[in-house]
Amino acid sequence: MADNADYKLWGGRFTEPTHALMERLNASIGFDKRLYAQDIAASQAHAAMLGRQGIISQEDAAAIVQGLGQVLTEIEAGQIQWRAGLEDIHTHVEARLKEIIGEPAGRLHTARSRNDQVATDLRLWVMEACRHLDQGLLLYQRALVTLAEAHDQVIMPGYTHLQRAQPVLLAHHLLAYVEMAGRDRQRLADCHRRAAVLPLGAAALAGTTYSVDPASVAAQLGFTGVCANSLDAVSDRDFAAELLFALTLTQVHLSRLAEELILWSTSEFGFVRLSDAFSTGSSIMPQKKNPDAAELIRGKTGRVLGHLVAMLTVLKGLPLAYNKDLQEDKEPVFDAVDTVLDCLKVLAPMLETLEVRPGAMASAVKGGFLNATELADYLAAKGVPFRQAHEIAGRAVRLAESGQRALEELSISEYKGLSSVIEEDVFEVLKPEHAVNRRQSPGGTAGVTVRAALKEARKRLWPPSA
């Protein structure tokens, strides 16, 4: 690119050069260059429409479209030198276009403003990001389901308050995260739907006097509609804030799994072993194997949440229509998308290489009186009111605990001393397998229910066309 450092899209009214510090503060090319493909695609669609509508000549429109194609090729080949003096991606593209095709380049900006242009670019970028994120979440869900299928009979403690509560299938536990990811994908789909509305045609804020055809531009670019209000079109960043909320909640869900992997891989739990490929060591303690990949996923949640807060703070109190504050909308979105995608890309292979230790889980199930609810339900089924059954089961726990025994280690005479309705069949009820398989309610942890859920998940996540 020739020296276009002083090329401005707005210079006619000004007599003094931009102060160097203002130029530095004002420049966005350092981050909005990521919008180059969207900017060029939208400009090509806009130029073609101007030609079809007779607003500019067909010859000029064709030259612009072809010239923009060359700019795209040069950017992708790394042949464009980014300059702070050229301010943003729009100026860079137009300046280079002018060098390639000359005077017709000046007609590209007919019937549009940078206000509706940048809103269009960012919406296109967000739409594409939603598709990439959905694919990342899909692969993450598949990794969870594959791991669950490989260990569909492993029983582990289910927890409340991080205290052992009731036995559940490991597969059931993993499927909970599949459900969370499914809702995350639904939120992204909703975000994509609301982002897919074209602002181009709103111009600076009030619309344009030219006879434009934004519907045809929308169709060419993959939008599903056109913004209904020009003021809203150039100033709305709801779609960006919505994406950041969806990403924050997604990252929160990833962080919850990361926290469990961290806990489960400790010596205190010993439920799983993380692959060396996703762990690191200590610079001073040779024995250490740290779950740093999971810890980083957990830690990056604050980063993504911070971007959401930053975006909402930028939007708070902005009068209609466009304000330069909105230049601050891109970096939070770009970094949040990058962060969540990176975490998803790490989590899937980390799950695929995870070593599950069923023996440690089985040992944990035997401690903590996880079958106390089974005893209460057993008594209730014998006609004892549940509140009374709950109290009897609690006394049984106290009795066993005093002798450092499990409930199944109490004698039948000790149980008879607690309630005359208890018979020998209570010992079958107290087995972990019995506790798990009795829970056949919809969404429960019974083997038959979980296997059906796994089958449904596989059908949903590996469609025939995949």
Secondary structure as UniProt FT lines:
FT   TURN            5..6
FT   HELIX           11..13
FT   HELIX           20..26
FT   HELIX           29..32
FT   HELIX           33..35
FT   HELIX           36..52
FT   TURN            53..54
FT   HELIX           58..76
FT   TURN            77..78
FT   HELIX           84..86
FT   HELIX           89..101
FT   HELIX           103..107
FT   TURN            108..111
FT   HELIX           114..150
FT   TURN            151..153
FT   STRAND          155..160
FT   TURN            161..162
FT   STRAND          163..169
FT   HELIX           170..195
FT   STRAND          197..198
FT   TURN            200..201
FT   TURN            203..206
FT   HELIX           214..221
FT   STRAND          225..226
FT   HELIX           230..235
FT   HELIX           238..264
FT   TURN            267..269
FT   STRAND          272..273
FT   HELIX           276..278
FT   TURN            286..287
FT   HELIX           292..315
FT   TURN            316..317
FT   HELIX           324..329
FT   HELIX           330..352
FT   STRAND          355..356
FT   HELIX           358..366
FT   TURN            367..371
FT   HELIX           372..381
FT   TURN            382..383
FT   HELIX           386..402
FT   TURN            403..404
FT   HELIX           407..409
FT   HELIX           412..418
FT   TURN            420..421
FT   TURN            424..425
FT   HELIX           426..429
FT   HELIX           432..437
FT   TURN            442..443
FT   HELIX           447..461
FT   TURN            464..465
//
